[in-house]
Amino acid sequence: MLSDCHMHTEFSLDCEASPRAMIESAIAKGLDAVCITDHEDKDYVSEGNQWTFDVGQYFARMREMQKEYGERISVRIGVEIGLQPHLGEYYQSYVRQKPFDFVIGSVHLIKTRDPYYREFFEGRRDRDAYEETFAETYENIQKVNDFDVLGHLDYVTRYGKHQAEEYSYAGFADIIDQILKYLIEHGKGIELNTAGLKYGLPYAHPHTDVLKRYRKMGGEILTIGSDAHKPEHVAYDFQKVPEILESCGFRYYTEFVGRKPVFRKI
C-alpha cells in the first residue's frame, strides 16, 4: 500500500509526535501519500482534558506541511471524529468548518465508557461487552451522518480480557450485517486498520471474515490505515495488506481527496 490514511500527531491528546516526524517516517517507508487524522472526540474528557483540538491551528500547521513536503509526498488533511448518538448536529457543523480531505467516524465510547479501560469489562463476559459495542455502533452511524468511513469496526476486541477468544463474525453476524448494510446503503465505507495486529490480535480491524462479508454484500469503499501514534508505527505491517485484501475479494483500495473516494489498484 502506498498511502496511510489513518495516523495521529501531537494535535491528538494521546500522541506526542510532530506532524513532521510522522511525514518523514512515511517518506522513509516509501509511501506516496498520508492523511493525518487527529482526534476530535467531542464530550470525551480524560483526566480533565478534552479530546478535541483547535481546527484553525490544525489546518494552519497541515498547510505548512503540504507546502514543505509537496514535492516528496502528498499530505492530506483528515480528522477522526468520535461517534456518540447525541453528536449528529455538532459534527455536521464541525466538518463543514474546513475543507477536510477525509473524515473517519470511530466509536471510542460506549455509553460514555471507553473499552480501553479495564473497568468496561469488569463483571461480565467479553462477548457481552462486544455485543453492546456493536449495538452502540449501529445506533451511532444512524445518528451521525458526516463521516466517510467507519473506523476500526471491531476495536473493542483489542481490550477484551481474552481478546479474540469470544469474538468471531459468525457470533455477531446479525448486528454486524446491520452495520455493514447501513454503511453500504448510505455510501460509506470501512477501513482496514492494521493496529489490530500491533495489539496482538490475529487480524487487523476488522476481522477478515467481516471484510469478506462486506465485499460479498457489495461494499467497495475500503481505506487502509495504521492508526499510528508514533513514527515507527506508520504503515505498520502494510506488507501483509495486499494478501489480506485479495483473499477477501478486493482488487482495489480507497483514498479520499476532498471527501471524494479515489480507487487504487492493489
N, C-alpha and C positions, 0 to 999 in steps of 0.2 A: 504494500500500500504506500502511495506516495504522499498522502496527506493525513494529518492527525487532527480530527475535528472536535476534540474534547480535551482541554487542558486548562490549568489554572495558574494564576500568578499571585503576587502579593496583594492584589485587589480583593482576593478571597480571604476570609478570616482564617482558614486552615492551611494557608500557603505562605511561604516566605520568599519564594523565588521571584526574581525580577522578570518582566517580560523579555528583556534582552537575553537573560540566561536560558529561558525556555526556547526562544527562537534560535539561539546559537546551537543548542543541543539538537534541534530539528535539522538544521543545516548540516551538522556533523554526521547525522544519521541518514543523510541523503534525501530528505523529504523535499517535495516541491511546494507544499502549502501547509499552513497550520491555521486553525481557527481557535483563538483564545476565548474561553467561555467561563468567565468568572461567576461566582455565586451571587445571585440576587434571591435570597430566601426571606422574603417579607414575613414578618411575625414569627421569626425564629430567633430567640435570644439565648445565647450561651455564655455563661459566666459574665453576664451584664453587657455583652456585646451583640449587636445586631449583625445578622449575616447579609448585609447589604453593602453597597458601595456607591460612591459619587459618580454617576454616569457621565457627567460632564468631564471630570478629571480622567476618567477611564478612556473616553473617546479621544481626548487630547493626547494622552500617552500612546494609545494604539495608533493614532495617525502619525505620530513621530516615528513609531516603529515601521510603519508602512513605507514612509519616505526613506528611512535609513536602510531598510533591507529590500526595497522594491526590486532591485536587480538580482537578488540572490534567492529570494523565496517569497511566495505570495502569503501575506499576513492578512487574515480575515478577522473581523470583529464579531464575536458572538456573546452569548450570555446563557447561563444555566439557571432557569427560574425554578424555585421550589414550589411545587403544586400543593395547594390546600383548597378545599372546596369553597371557601368564602372569598378567594382572591381573584375571581374572574375579572371583575371590573378594574381592579388595581393593575393587573398585568396587561389588560387591554390598553390602558393608558401608558403603562411603562414602556412597552416595546415600541410604541409609536413616537417616543421622545427622540429617538436617534435611529439612523439607518443601519441597524444590525444586519449582518450577513446571515446569521443563523441563531435560532433560539431552541435550546434543549429544554424540555419540560421534565423535571425529575421529582420523584416522591422521596423526600427525606424525613418527613414527619408523618406518623400515623396517629391521628387524634392527639396531636401536639407532642408526641414522643418519638424520639429518634432511635431506630433499631441499633445504631452504633453503640448505644449504652446498654450494659448488661441487664439493667432492670426491666427493659422492654420484654425480655424473655422469662423473667422470674415467675415461677408458679404456673407455668403452662408449657405445653409441648411446642417444639419448633413449628410443627405443622399448623397449629392453631394461630401462631403469630404470622406465619406466611399467608394463611387464608385471610386474615384480617387485612394484611398489607395489600393483597391483590384486590380485595373488595374496595378498599380505600382508593387504590389506584384507578379503578374503574369509575368511581364517583368523581375523582379529581378531573379526569380527562373530559368528562361531560360538563363540568362546571368551569373549567379554564380552557379557552379555545386558542389562545395566542402563543402557540409553540409549533415547531416544525417536526421534531421527533421526540418520542418518549425515551428518556434516558434510562440506562441500566435497569431494565424491566424487573429482573429478579434480584435486585440489590440487597434485599433483606436477607438472602441466604448467605451472604458474606459473614454475617454476625450471629447466625443461629448457634446454639450450644453445640450442635452436631453438624452444622453447615448443610451439606447436601444429603445427609442420611435420610431426612424426612421430606425430601423435595424431588419431584420429577414433573415433567409436563403432564403425564397421564394422571397424576394425583390431583392436579388442579386444572384439568382441561376445560371444564365448564367456564370458570371465571377468566382464565387466560384467553380462551377463544372470544369471549365477550370483549375483552380489551382489544385484541387484535382486530376483530371485526369493526369495532368502532373507529379505530385509527385508520384502517384502510378506507372505510366509507367516507371519512372526513378528510382524506388527502394527506394524512400524516404518516410518518414513518417511525422506525425504531432505530436504535444504534446497536452495533456490536462493540461492546466496551471491554477491553482486554484487562481491566483491573481485576476482574474475577479471577484470572489466572494468577495475578500478583498476590491475591489474598488466599491462595492455596486451594481454590476450587478446581475441579477437573473440567471446567468450562469457563469461557468468557461469558459475560452477560449479553443476552440471555442464553440459557441452555440451548445446545444445538437442536434438541427436539422442538423447542419453541421456534427457533429460526426456520426449521423445516415446515412447521405448521403455518407460520406467517407466509412463507413463499407459496405453499400449497393453496392458501386462501386468496392468493393474488397480490400479496404485499411485495412492493418493489423498492420502496424508499428505505435505504439502509446505509447509515453513515458509520464510519469507523473512528473510534477514539480510544485513547489510552487512559483518560481521566487522570493524567499526570499532575502531581503536585510538586514534583521535584524534577530537575533537568534530566537526571538519569533515567527517569521513567517515561520520558517522551517516546512514543512509538513502541511501547512495551510489548514484546512478543509479537510484533507485527508480522514477523516471518511465518507465523502459524496461520495468519488470517486467510490467505488465498485458499488453502486447503479446506479450512472450515467452511468458507462461503461456497466453494464449489461442491462440497459434499452435501450442502443443504439446498442446492439447486440454483444458486445465484451465479450470474455471469457478469453482473455489474455491481458497483457500489456507488454511493451518492456523496456529493459535496454540495454545500449551499453557498451561493453568492447572491447577495441582495435578497435573501429569503426565497430564492428560486433554486429548485434542485437541478444539479448537473450530474449526469450519469457517466461514470468512468468504467472502462473495461477492467476486469480483474487481471 
